[in-house]
Amino acid sequence: MTNQAKDQNPGQADLPKICKIGFADLREALARGVDDFNAFPTHVVFLSMIYPVVGLILGGLVFQLNVLPLLYPIVAGFALVGPFAAIGLYEVSRCREQGADVNWRHALGVVRSPSMGAILALGLALVAIFVAWLLAAKAIYTWTLGDVVPTSIGEFAQQIFNSPSGARLIIVGNAVGLLFALVAFAISVVSFPLLVDRDVGPATAALTSVRAVLKNPLPMLAWGSFVAASLALGSLPFLFGLAVIVPILGHSTWHLYRRVVKR
């Protein structure tokens, strides 16, 4: 049976086995991720500059297209596609784990993976979630503050922080955004490292990721919260902190995958 056929109806015996982890495993995964980063800081920072650059381009489009209310949803939702964008980092950690003499070309070598089609399919699913989040954010803004688009950040801040409607926007918007984040996190936290590591289909990878979250709810919730806080911190200095935060999180996610999914 081909991997594609298995993925259309994956049986329980075909699914990777999930391990129980604790908070010590999270600390160990992070420590190993930092170690990977320290081993190749120049390579991964160079490759990871794409994240702040793309973020700044998106921010510029927000002002150019006069859709300022979408600035925060875009920056916050950018993390939804982060697991897909970090596949090169997983490959670097995998190659280092195998004792290879790693350089930046290894990150690009993932395009030759037998699971590349599945990686792209699952990546498109995350992009779809990101787009759905932006549409939901725009609908929430219209529902709470109307159709008038502010022309400056100062005017937008006045709308949000000086009116009951603005308070509703903050509460409802963040609640809905959390739901999108939980869905994206559940299907992607270990699915992309799994696809880099093994020749499986997107459904098998996503289902394995969901099972990993359900079996380890508290550690996974803690990991998701840590990732969100780290990305928020890295976004503060004009997003350029992401060039360091993203590779550390990417490498750490690979080592988390190694602890969650049985070899």
N, C-alpha and C positions, 0 to 999 in steps of 0.2 A: 504494500500500500504506500502511495506517495505521501510526502509531508502535506501536500495540498489537500489530498483526500482525507487524511487524518484530521486536518484542521477544520474541515467542514462539519465533522461530527466527532470531536475528540472524546474518546472514552476515558474513564477514570484511570485506567492502567497506562494510558498514553501520556498523562499529564505529569510534569515534573513534581517530585515530592517536596513538600514545604516543611521547613524546620521551625521549631519554636525558638524565639530569640528573646533576649532581655535588654535592659538599658546598657549593660556592659558591652554588648555587641555593637550598639550604636557608637559608643566611645571608641571601640577598637576600629570600627569601620572609618570613623573620622580621622583617627590617628594614622591609619594606613593611607587614607586619601591625602592627608597633608604630606606624608612621606613621598608619595608619588609626585605630588606637586613640586616638592623641594628637589626631587631628582631631575625634573625637566621644566624648571620655571620659565626659561626663555621660550621653549617650544610652545608650551600650553598657553602662556600669556599672549604670544603672537597670534595663535589660532583663536583664542577666546576674545580678541579685540572685536570680533564680529558682533558680539552681543551689545556692548555699549554703542557701537557705530550704528547698528540697525535700530537700536532704541532711540538714538538721537535723530535719525532720519524719520522715524515714525512721529517723534515729537514735533519735528519741523513741519511735517505734513499736517499735523493737527492744527497748527497756527495758520498755515497757508490755506487750508480748506475751511477754516473758520468753524472747527468742531471742537472747541476747547473743552466742553464737558466730557469728551471721550479721552482726554489726556490721562487722567488717573486710571480709568479702566484699561487703557492700552498698556501703561507701565505695569499695573498689577497683573493683567492677564498675560503679559509677555512670558511669565513664568510657566504658563500652562503648556507651552511648546518647548520648554527648556529640556525635558528628558530626551526629546527627539534631537534637539540641536547638540546634545552632549555625546552622541554616539562615538565620535572620534576619541573622546576622552576615555570612554569605556574600553576602546580598542587599545589605547596606549597602556592602560592598567593591565589588560589581559596579556599583552605582549611582554610587559615587564614581569608579570607573574610567571610566565613561561621561561624567563631567563634570557629573552632576546635583547640584542643591542638596540635599544629603542631610539628612534629619532622622529621628527615631526611627520615624516612620510607614513609612519605606521597609523597615524590618526586618519589619513586619507585612504589607507588600505582597506578600510571597512566597506568601501563601495564595491569591493569584490566579494563580499560575503554572500554565501548562498541564500541568506535570509534577507537580502537587500530589498526584494519586492515586498516582503512582509513589513520591513522597517518603514518603507515609504507609505504603505497602506495605513499602518498605525499612526505614522506621523501626520498623514492627512486627516485622520480622525481627531487628533489633538488640534489641528488647525481649524477644523469644523467646530470644535468646542469653543475655541478662542473667538471665532466669528460670531457664534451664537451668544457668547457672553457680551460682546460689543453691542449686538442688537438688543439684548435684554437691558444693558446699561442705558442705551439711548432711549428705550421705551420707559424706563424708570425715571429718567430725567424729565421726559416730556410729561409724564403723569404727575410728577411732583412740582416742577417749576415751569412747565409750559414749553412753548415752541421757541421762545426768544433765546437766542444764543448770545452769551456775554462776549464782549469784544476785548476784554483784558482779564488777566488773572485776578487783579484787584476786584473787578466787578463780579467775577465768578465767586470769589471768596465771600463777598458781601451777600450774595444770593444764598450761599450754603450756610454760613455761620450766623446770619442775622435774621433768620425766619424759621417758623415751624416747618415749612415745606422743605427747607434745606436740611433740617434734622431728620425728616422722613427719608429724604434722599440718602443720607449717610447710613441710616439704620437699614433700610430696605436694600439699598445697593450693596452694602457689605454682606448682608445675609445671603442675598442671591449669589453674589460673587463667591462666597464660601462654599455654596453648593456646587458651583461649577468647578471650583478648585478641588473639592473632595472627589468628584467624579474623575477628573483628569488624573489626580494623584493615584487613585485606586487602580486605574487601568494601566498606569505607566511607571509606577515606582520601581518595579523590577522587570518589566516587560522588555524594555529596550536592551538592557544588559543581557537578558536571556536570548534575545534575537541575535546579538553580536556573538554570543557564546555557542549557540546551537542552531541547527537548521530546523526551525519550527515555524508554524504559521501565525498570523496576527491574532486569531481568535484564541489559540492556545496560549500565546504570550500574555494577552490581556486577562484571560481567565486565571492564569497562574498568578498574575500580579494581584488580582482581586482576592484570590484565596490566601495569598501571603498577608494581605491587610486584615482579612477576617480572622486569621489564625493568630495574628500578633497585633491586636487593635491598639493597645496602649503604646508599645514601642513605635509602631508606625505613625500614630498620631503625634507622638513626640518628635519623630523624625520630620514629618511634614511641617510641624510648627517651627522647628529649627531651620528648615530650608526656607520657609517663607520669611522668617525674621532675618536670616542671612542675606537673602536677596533684597529685602527692603533696605538693610544697612548698606549693601553694595551699590544700591541705586542712588544714594544720597549725593555723592560728589559727581553729579552729572553722568551717572551710570557707569563711570569708568572703574569703579570698584568691582564691577561685575567681572572684569578681566582677571581678577584674582579669585573672587568668591565662586564663580561658576566652575572653573576647573577643579577647585578643591571639592566642591559638592559633587561634581561629576565623577571624580576618582573615588570619592567616599561612597557614592551610590553603587559603584561596581563592587566594592568590598562588602557593602551591605547585602547586595545580591548573593554574593558567595556564602554569606551566613544564613540567608533565608531559604535559598533554593538548593536542595541537596544535589551534590555532584553525581 
